[in-house]
Each structure stands twice: as C-alpha cells, then as structure tokens.
Amino acid sequence: MKLSKSFYYTVDQSMVDEYKKMLDLMKIPYVIEAPVALLASGANEYSFVFPDMPGKLYAMVRKLFQADGKPYPQ
C-alpha cells in the first residue's frame, strides 16, 4: 500500500535517527525522502512525509517536531 503524502517536516541529517525512533515508538506512519543531491542548499536536509491523519495523531507529530507541518506539494 502506497502512503498518501499530506504534510512534511524537514530535518537535518544528524536528527533523522532520533525522529525515526520516536515515530516508530508512537507507531505513526511516515516515509523519509532524501534530499536532491544536485541542490547545494538543503543537501543535508531530509523530509519526514506523513499521510492525512486524525487530529489527535497530528497533535502528537506537531508536538514532536515543535511546529506545524508544511503541506506536501501536489
């Protein structure tokens, strides 16, 4: 089953493992997208992409990342 892409957060490469651990513990679905290697800006930034989810679950994700998610470009 393919994950729908609703919103995302961008994090530095050094933080990826920490966020993965927390999201896996909370059993929240996500995918990680690697940066585009050809772009100099953001070369170390990975995106955690999430599907549509209930408000309670979104609140948990929002608290973890300490910000609102950015809408995923269609």
N, C-alpha and C positions, 0 to 999 in steps of 0.2 A: 504494500500500500504506500502510495506516494504522499508525503507530507505537504499539506497546503501551506503557503507562505503568507502570513498575515502581517507580522511585525518582526523587528530585529533590534539587536544591540551590537555595537562594535566594541571589541576589547583588544587590548594589546596581547601579543602572543604569549607573554610571560604569565598572563592571567587565565589562559584557556583551561588548563588542567583544574584549577581551583573552581571555576564556574561549572565545568563538566561534573565534578564530584558532587557539588551541591544540587545541581539539576537532576542528576541520576538518583540521588538520595530522596529527592522530592517526587521522583517518578513523573517529571514534566517532559513532554515530547519536544524535541528540538533537532535541528541539524546545524552543523558548523560549516560555514563557507570560508574557504581560504581566500586571501587577497589576490588580486590580479597581479602577477609578477611583473608585468610591463609598466605598472604605475609606480613611480617613485614615492609619491605621497600615499601614506597608508599601507606601505609594504609589509608592516608587522602587525596589521590590524585584521583580526578575524571576526566574522559575524556569526552570532548565535541567532538563528532564524526559528520563529515559532509559528504554529498554526493558530487559527481562531481558537479561543478557549473561554470558559466561563469566567465571570468577573472575579470570583474568589481565587482561582488559579492565577489569573493575570496579576492580581494584587500581590501574590507571593513572588512572582517573577519580578514585578516592579520593585518590590522591597529588596530583593537580592541585588538587582542592578542599580538601585537607588535613583531611578529615573523612569520616565515614560518611554515605551518602546517607539521606534521610528517605523512608520508604515513601510511595508516592503514594496518596492517599485513593481508595478504590474508589467 
